[in-house]
Amino acid sequence: MKSIALKLPDELLHESGRLAERLSVSRAEYIRVAIRRMNRKTSALLRAERLAEISKRVREESMRVNAEFASIERDPDA
């Protein structure tokens, strides 16, 4: 396992230590869990943004195809 040096505001460090103690885990484990949760949340957000963009492109293409079909239905001999 690698280690990092991290500077935190006093209040955040104190709160993290206090809450870790309440959960009977080390402060380091508490911070690892917090980072894992943030990573999952960020990954899910980025995935949702990507899906929304892809959905928008598909919707635009569908609208174009629907317009072509509507044109054919209005004038089948065109």
C-alpha positions in Angstrom: 0.0 0.0 0.0 1.3 3.5 -0.9 1.2 6.4 1.5 0.5 10.1 0.8 0.9 13.3 2.8 -2.3 15.2 3.1 -2.9 18.6 4.6 -6.4 19.1 6.1 -8.0 22.1 7.8 -7.9 21.5 11.6 -11.7 21.2 11.9 -11.9 18.6 9.1 -9.1 16.6 10.7 -10.7 16.8 14.1 -14.1 15.9 12.8 -12.7 12.9 10.8 -10.9 11.6 13.9 -13.9 12.0 16.1 -16.2 10.2 13.7 -13.7 7.5 13.0 -13.5 6.9 16.7 -17.3 6.6 17.0 -17.2 4.0 14.2 -14.3 2.2 15.8 -12.1 2.5 12.8 -8.8 4.3 12.3 -8.8 7.8 10.9 -6.8 6.5 7.9 -9.5 3.8 7.2 -12.2 6.5 7.6 -10.5 8.6 5.0 -10.0 5.6 2.7 -13.7 4.8 2.9 -14.6 8.5 2.2 -12.3 8.5 -0.9 -13.8 5.2 -2.2 -17.3 6.7 -1.8 -16.3 9.9 -3.5 -14.7 7.9 -6.4 -17.9 5.8 -6.8 -20.1 9.0 -6.7 -17.9 10.8 -9.2 -17.7 7.8 -11.6 -21.5 7.5 -11.5 -21.9 11.2 -12.2 -19.5 11.1 -15.1 -21.3 7.9 -16.5 -24.7 9.7 -16.2 -23.3 12.7 -18.0 -21.9 10.5 -20.8 -25.2 8.6 -21.1 -27.1 11.9 -21.3 -24.9 13.1 -24.1 -25.2 9.9 -26.0 -29.0 9.9 -25.5 -29.1 13.4 -26.9 -27.2 12.4 -30.0 -29.5 9.3 -30.5 -32.6 11.5 -30.0 -31.3 14.0 -32.6 -30.7 11.1 -35.1 -34.1 9.6 -34.4 -35.8 12.9 -35.1 -33.9 13.1 -38.4 -35.0 9.6 -39.4 -38.6 10.3 -38.3 -38.7 13.4 -40.4 -37.5 11.3 -43.4 -40.3 8.7 -42.8 -42.9 11.5 -42.4 -41.7 12.9 -45.7 -42.1 9.6 -47.4 -45.6 9.0 -45.8 -46.8 12.4 -47.1 -45.6 11.8 -50.6 -44.7 8.1 -51.2 -43.7 8.8 -54.9 -41.2 11.5 -54.1 
